[in-house]
Amino acid sequence: MTNLPATILPAIQPFVEGAAEEALKTIVEYQSRETQIGEEIAAAITEGEFQLRMMRIEMWWRVGGIIQDWHDACQKRLGEFVPLEQFCNAVGKKLGRSKESGYNAVQIRAKFPTLESLNELPFGKAVSLRLIVNKVIPGLNAGKTIQEIAQEDAQEMRQSQAAQPRLLYDGPARLDVDVDDGWIVELPDRTQLKAWPGQEIWVKIWEQQ
């Protein structure tokens, strides 16, 4: 550009500036679309994973109903009390499942008699079978409300996030170790690898608690 005659520069400057402006608009538009695409993909994944977890919850809800119906029929036929855990253990062995899975299923069915009642769970897209088994059922058995259980879970999440160490550095680092043999490097997740002087490895450095 600087080698062109001075008389030409004023004539082509608007075109150059216009091209630069169009290029900038294109870049901004692309970045905007890239962000939008990323958000749409993330939303689709979140929704898909949520639907899969709900299908799993509904599956065990139905299993709980089947086990409860057969347990009631068994007691009626025998005319005596049959411990539910013992019954679930027998069913689990027949199916190659643990007695806990069947017992948990019955507990879910007992606490949520209808499929519609599962909608009472206030955990939104984060709801899961693990959450119901480990938090909701024990909480309901202890006399807590769904809302109280959700508040306790949210508080635990905040405390857990606050307790996480802060990442200070995440990137390549070159080892300066004056040894002949390989040097064992321990990474933050406690795994180990063998490295040599001058070798570049990717490391993460966390803030000490």
C-alpha positions in Angstrom: 0.0 0.0 0.0 2.8 2.5 0.9 4.5 1.9 -2.5 1.5 3.1 -4.4 1.5 6.6 -5.8 0.2 9.2 -3.4 -2.6 10.2 -5.9 -4.0 6.7 -5.9 -4.2 6.3 -2.1 -7.1 8.7 -1.5 -9.1 7.0 -4.3 -8.8 3.5 -3.0 -8.9 4.3 0.7 -12.7 4.1 0.9 -12.7 0.7 -0.8 -10.0 -0.6 1.6 -11.8 0.8 4.6 -15.1 -0.6 3.3 -13.5 -4.1 2.8 -12.1 -3.9 6.3 -15.4 -3.0 7.8 -17.2 -5.8 5.9 -14.5 -8.2 7.1 -15.1 -7.1 10.7 -18.8 -7.5 10.4 -18.3 -11.0 9.0 -16.1 -11.9 11.9 -18.5 -10.5 14.5 -21.4 -12.3 12.8 -19.5 -15.6 12.7 -18.6 -15.3 16.4 -22.3 -14.5 17.2 -23.5 -17.5 15.2 -20.7 -19.7 16.8 -22.0 -18.7 20.2 -25.6 -19.4 19.3 -24.7 -22.8 17.8 -22.8 -23.7 21.0 -25.8 -22.6 23.2 -28.2 -24.6 21.0 -26.0 -27.7 21.2 -25.5 -27.4 25.0 -29.3 -27.0 25.4 -30.0 -30.1 23.3 -27.4 -32.1 25.3 -28.9 -30.9 28.6 -32.4 -31.8 27.5 -31.4 -35.2 26.1 -29.6 -36.2 29.2 -32.5 -35.0 31.3 -34.9 -37.1 29.3 -32.7 -40.2 29.6 -32.5 -39.7 33.4 -36.3 -39.3 33.6 -36.8 -42.5 31.5 -34.5 -44.3 34.0 -36.4 -42.9 37.0 -39.8 -43.9 35.4 -38.4 -47.4 34.6 -37.5 -48.0 38.3 -40.8 -46.4 39.4 -42.6 -49.1 37.3 -40.3 -51.8 38.6 -41.2 -50.7 42.1 -44.9 -51.1 41.4 -44.4 -54.6 40.0 -42.3 -55.7 43.0 -44.8 -54.2 45.4 -47.8 -56.0 43.7 -46.1 -59.4 43.8 -44.9 -58.8 47.4 -48.5 -58.1 48.4 -49.8 -61.2 46.5 -47.1 -63.4 48.1 -48.1 -62.3 51.6 -51.8 -62.9 50.8 -51.1 -66.3 49.4 -48.9 -67.4 52.3 -51.1 -65.7 54.9 -48.1 -64.4 56.7 -45.7 -61.4 56.8 -42.8 -61.5 54.3 -40.1 -59.0 54.9 -39.8 -56.7 51.9 -36.0 -56.7 51.9 -36.0 -60.5 51.9 -38.4 -60.5 49.0 -36.4 -58.0 47.0 -33.3 -60.0 47.7 -34.9 -63.1 46.2 -36.1 -61.2 43.2 -32.7 -59.5 42.7 -30.9 -62.9 42.7 -33.3 -64.2 40.1 -32.7 -61.1 37.9 -29.0 -60.8 38.7 -29.6 -57.5 40.5 -28.9 -56.3 44.0 -31.6 -56.3 46.6 -30.9 -52.6 47.1 -32.0 -51.8 43.5 -35.4 -53.5 44.0 -35.9 -52.1 47.5 -35.1 -48.6 46.3 -37.6 -49.0 43.4 -40.3 -49.9 45.9 -39.4 -46.9 48.0 -39.7 -44.6 45.0 -43.1 -46.1 44.1 -44.3 -45.7 47.7 -43.2 -42.1 48.0 -44.5 -41.2 44.5 -47.7 -43.2 43.9 -48.4 -41.7 40.4 -46.1 -40.8 37.6 -47.5 -37.2 37.8 -46.2 -37.0 41.4 -42.7 -37.3 40.1 -43.2 -33.8 38.7 -43.1 -32.5 42.3 -39.4 -33.0 42.4 -37.9 -29.4 42.3 -34.5 -30.3 41.0 -35.2 -29.3 37.4 -32.9 -30.7 34.7 -30.5 -31.9 37.4 -32.8 -34.6 38.8 -31.4 -38.1 38.8 -32.0 -41.5 40.2 -29.0 -41.1 42.4 -30.4 -37.9 43.8 -33.7 -39.5 44.6 -32.2 -42.6 46.2 -29.5 -40.7 48.2 -31.3 -37.5 49.1 -35.0 -37.5 48.5 -36.1 -40.9 49.9 -34.0 -40.6 53.1 -35.2 -37.1 53.5 -38.8 -38.0 53.1 -38.4 -40.9 55.5 -37.0 -38.5 58.0 -40.1 -36.3 57.8 -38.6 -33.5 55.6 -40.5 -31.8 52.8 -39.3 -31.9 49.2 -38.5 -28.2 49.4 -36.4 -28.7 52.5 -34.5 -31.5 50.8 -33.9 -29.3 47.7 -32.6 -26.4 49.9 -30.2 -28.7 51.7 -28.9 -30.1 48.4 -28.4 -26.6 47.0 -26.5 -25.6 50.2 -24.3 -28.6 49.9 -23.6 -27.8 46.3 -22.6 -24.3 47.2 -20.3 -25.4 50.0 -18.7 -28.1 47.8 -18.0 -25.5 45.1 -16.6 -23.0 47.6 -14.3 -25.8 48.9 -12.8 -26.5 45.5 -9.2 -25.2 45.1 -8.7 -22.4 42.6 -6.9 -23.3 39.4 -3.8 -21.1 39.2 -2.2 -22.5 36.0 -3.2 -24.9 33.3 -0.7 -25.3 30.5 2.6 -26.6 29.4 5.6 -26.7 31.7 9.2 -27.7 31.0 11.0 -29.8 33.6 14.4 -28.6 34.7 15.7 -31.7 36.5 19.4 -32.4 36.6 19.3 -36.2 36.8 20.3 -39.0 34.5 17.3 -41.2 34.9 13.7 -40.4 34.3 11.9 -38.4 37.0 8.5 -39.4 38.3 6.2 -36.5 38.3 3.0 -36.5 40.5 0.2 -34.6 39.0 -2.6 -32.8 40.9 -5.0 -35.7 40.5 -2.4 -38.0 42.2 -1.6 -39.9 39.0 2.1 -40.2 38.1 4.1 -40.2 34.9 7.7 -40.5 34.0 9.4 -37.5 32.5 12.9 -36.5 31.6 14.9 -33.3 32.1 13.8 -30.6 29.6 10.7 -32.5 28.6 7.5 -30.4 28.2 4.4 -31.7 29.9 1.0 -30.3 30.5 0.3 -29.5 34.1 -2.3 -28.0 36.3 -1.3 -26.0 39.4 -4.0 -25.5 42.1 -4.1 -23.1 44.9 -3.2 -24.7 48.2 -6.1 -24.9 50.7 
